[in-house]
Amino acid sequence: MPNHLNDLRPDFTKRKISCGSIQAYRFDATLADELAARHITKREAVDLLEDMLIVREFEEMIVKLRSGAYPACAGFEYRGPTHVSIGQEACSVGACSGIAAEDYITSTHRGHGDSVAKGCVAIRQMNAAALRARVPEATGTPEEIYEAALEDHIFRTAAELFGKEDGYCKGRGGSMHIADFSVGHLGANAIVGGGVPIATGAAWACRYLRNGRVAVSFAGDGAYSNGVVLESLNWAAQHQFTNMLAKAHSYGLPMIFAIQNNHYGMTGRADNEVAGVEFLARRAAGFDDRNMHAEVVNGMDVLAVREAMQRAAALCREGRGPCLLELSTYRYYGHSLSDPRNEYRTKDEEAAWKEVDPIDHYTREIVAARALTRKGVEALVEKVQARNARAAARAAKALEPKPADVLKYLYSDLTSAVVPAEFQKVEIVREKPVITRTNGQLTYRDALKEALLEEMLRDNRVVVYGEDVAEYGGAFKVTKGLLEAFGRERVFNSPISEAAICSTAVGSAMLGLRPVIELMYMDFALMSGDAIGNQAAKWHYMSGAKAEIAMVIRASVGGGKGYGGQHSQTLESVFAHIPGLYVVYPATPRDAKGLLKTAIRDNNPILFVESQLLYMTKGEVPEDPEFTIPLGLAEVKREGKDLSFIVWGPAMQDALKAADELAKDGVEAEVVDLRSLIPLDMETVLRSVRKTGKVVVGSQCVTTGSFMGEIIANIQHDAFDALDAPIQRVGARDTIAPQSHVLESAFLPNVGDFVAAARKIL
Amino acid sequence: MSQPILMPKLGQSDEVAPIVKWRKRIGEAVNKGDILFEIETEKAVLEVESFYAGNLIKIVVPAGQAAPVNAIVAFLGKPGEKAPDVAAAPASAAATASPGVEHNSGGRHGGRPSRVENKDSALPSGGSGSVPTVAAPLAASAVPSKPGRLLISPRARALANTSCIDPSGIAGSGPDGRIVEKDVRAHLDARGYDKLRISPAAKALAAQQKVDILAVTGTGEGGRIMTEDIQRAMAERPKPLTLMRQTIARRLTQSVVTSPHFYVTVSVDMGDLLKLRQEAKTRGSDYSVTDFILEACIMTLQEVPEVNSSTDGQSVRWHASVHLGLATSRPDGLVVPVIRDAQKLTLVELHQAAKALAARARDGKLLPEEMSGSTFTVSNMGMLNVENFTAIINPGESAILAVSSTLPTPVARDGNVVVRPIMKITLASDHRLVDGAMAARFVNAIKTKLEDVSLWTRSI
């Protein structure tokens, strides 16, 4: 079966395009109706109330803590954020109760409610074994163990807010980054909109894994003005997941965009000010011919939210996702407790929304439906208050993390050394690309392709996507032939959405996939600044090592080709500055293969830098599919005793030539190729420095603020007495890469610069 | 406008003072009255307060370097203000300049000097025998041999250190004449370093003590350098003079060179006075022998004002008051505290003043004004068991009285030899002001007073 070739004809027929219609507030049943219709059991109905009470009690605790008015934690000073969602409980509880325990959510900086609700709902659905696993020390009747699990959930949530080792994320995440991967909570996100593409990536992973699960992104009205959220809407709705390109697996992304529209993005008013639509649900029409099954829902009515969510989840499980639910709700407090609210809205408005308070409303329903008596409700309130107080008191007294552990959990020690059996089975849909050696040599480009091919053959969790990587084989042909080998499920073209490319990879990595994504030019990594720097880099640490973010971002450097300022940057120093990332930059075909294979098997997020200047270089590359090169191991590419070139990337090749040049004068220069900046192998560097005493550090980075300075700082710190001359630095000039060939030659370092720098200190 | 901070003028003879420590950092706010820096004078470490408020924007004279009096040492200004480009005055040269070279260019920069306060804790307490700590941080500026930092690469320095050699004499071939590794290697080769034999213990000691083993002659078998050789080299190594010793050297040399000294000695029979002192002691009045000697001097100086005078070589000046200097020894040198207007004091007051000053001198707590302006000095070695000695005149005075120990001595009395407690006193006089007859008159007047008990019975 050949690749799909488009055959698009011009069609300018006069017509009107309909955007269809979106249903709003369709739910009009009472709890009594729902009970009668057996849409809900009495127990479930009471649980909904209890969960909303738990959420509200929990957040009122935060408000009280700030004024010292929470007796259970007397004397404890809470110093984290206070983004409470009081008023929005029906959204959190209704939505979480409308999906299955094993489904996924992402949340927001105002996510206590989502986090508490997801855990409560999951615990309520757990069997005895699962409950025991959560609270192994609890004893008693099944009901008592269940109670203990609920209390433990509140305890771990509070402990996380309080920055304690017992918190869900070991105190590394806190209020705005709380996550509990064991119940499918993929993290609250302090970047507005940041969680939406992660959920989208998770939804894509659910589709790929065929696990029947859905992913829900909770995000506010503010997020729906954010670029990566709009990229996510487009991402989720791509035709290729459902049309003929999807072949046998036509399955829309099981993704539910749950907009918690509380009408204020911090203080910016979604109504009348910072948006152009009355209903954000209209966004759905812009991305999907079917409007994504969008609905506007009364977010103050827990039953309405639950019903809409159940419907959306069911559609998703049928492969008819994505869906979009706009939940209209209200935030009683300000953005945080330091926001007095009176600068941008009226007291009357607040009073009107409190009239439809989700808990008061539902309490009336539950009493009317005789699911609980008034007394029963009061008893429930007391029970919740007492349980929360016990949990909070314990959390306040819980152990602080040890200061010595400040770096713990920054990187994962895990790798995919052992591929689970279910992922070892790999289907070749058509044919593998043929990679031929000439005199045992491969180009850098083919070395990368061979690495990708071998790793995709080894592990079905390895997927490749990015701009133009499928039929076209990537702008630089590194992925050419992989689509034919593995099909569109594992190799697909992405929209030109660099932020979503990187963030969806984070989401799918959270579900255990090992995405290898391509950024056509490294310059575009700045489009994915949040995805790489705030999401990929941070989630392992912020989750207390609960999340493994095994992903590789291949980024190609265009410098040296006359492509000008936005297609020529060497930016590894920028990313080496962000803790949590690994930064790798091979300079030879052998290293390209060995390091890419290791990177794919490593569980850390890795920025894998390639250079377009190097794609055509040739060298010997082992054919052994188990050939790998450890990360963080520099290599002496040429031995010498008079001077050390400490280099990486294309500068390594320049340094080798400079060493040849110097050899004519009898100078024996050593060339040390760092190969990866993070992890950094200073041992090998220092060994060379101690031998020669004279050092030139070089790269194609713009000199000021580059990683070269870091190397130099380390050398002077650890081998000061070995230095016989000031350390020289050879980088690009401190300016923008110019298009002019003459200027670009002056801009980039060259062999002559390395020779000159060396001669200055010889 | 930035405000220059000047090196304050501290005493009669301080021309240059080293800054021991800056108490403010660049950029730090300075309030009026804040201590800006510490300086070492001849006699003490002093704290210098600021008269001005502002931010310390530039330090012209860093810690460890000296500056002449009234030279700019720093600037105060507004935060971020650029200080004028002023180089430090030639301080280290001045610190070691020969006597008589004047660096005091009084008020050249217009600003008033800053206020000075004594810093109590910087000097060791008297009699402890410890080495004065004030000299240590100043060693670099006090030793004149190295004009600047040695230009040497870390690697070359490390090689020199591990080879236990001093690289300072090696000619550098690197940029700006920097000594690089190959220069050290060439030096080692040229000096036959590989033939050098040294015991491991000796080498370890040399490395630790930074002894240049190329400069050590080995006394072991076959010229092998042994530990003793290193120890000998260490002992012989020059050490910088403390500032106090430098001052002593300068002032006393000045005195000997400019004042023609001559000496007149008399023996004083202290028998009766000692008895009187003993009687007074049993009555509870505890006078020292020194008290009587000082009082006798004070009285005699008023009788013979020529001896209480000073000269610049052109004119002579008689002093109406007696400011009596007491040469006082300290473990690290000599200071001369001054009893001002001593002629106004009763014997009791004199006793108390002398005792207090001596204690403060030993503790290093004297203020500059307590150590200057004496018109006549007494150097008493009575407690040091000496028969007789001569002293060198304190510059600016016309004479100094050296008081020796009171020793049982056979003397002729009424034609018989008897043993009496005899104390010799020797007046050293500046012959430009005092002649032999006058000196004789002066010392005999003192002798008479000390031997005439009736003179003292009234006052004690």
Chai-1 contact restraints between the chains, C-beta under 6 A:
chainA,res_idxA,chainB,res_idxB,connection_type,confidence,min_distance_angstrom,max_distance_angstrom,comment,restraint_id
A,G693,B,R155,contact,1.0,0.0,6.0,A-B,restraint_1
A,G693,B,E181,contact,1.0,0.0,6.0,A-B,restraint_2
A,F720,B,P154,contact,1.0,0.0,6.0,A-B,restraint_3
A,D721,B,P154,contact,1.0,0.0,6.0,A-B,restraint_4
A,D721,B,A158,contact,1.0,0.0,6.0,A-B,restraint_5
A,A722,B,R155,contact,1.0,0.0,6.0,A-B,restraint_6
A,L723,B,P154,contact,1.0,0.0,6.0,A-B,restraint_7
A,L723,B,R155,contact,1.0,0.0,6.0,A-B,restraint_8
A,D724,B,S153,contact,1.0,0.0,6.0,A-B,restraint_9
A,D724,B,R155,contact,1.0,0.0,6.0,A-B,restraint_10
A,D724,B,V180,contact,1.0,0.0,6.0,A-B,restraint_11
A,D724,B,E181,contact,1.0,0.0,6.0,A-B,restraint_12
A,A725,B,S153,contact,1.0,0.0,6.0,A-B,restraint_13
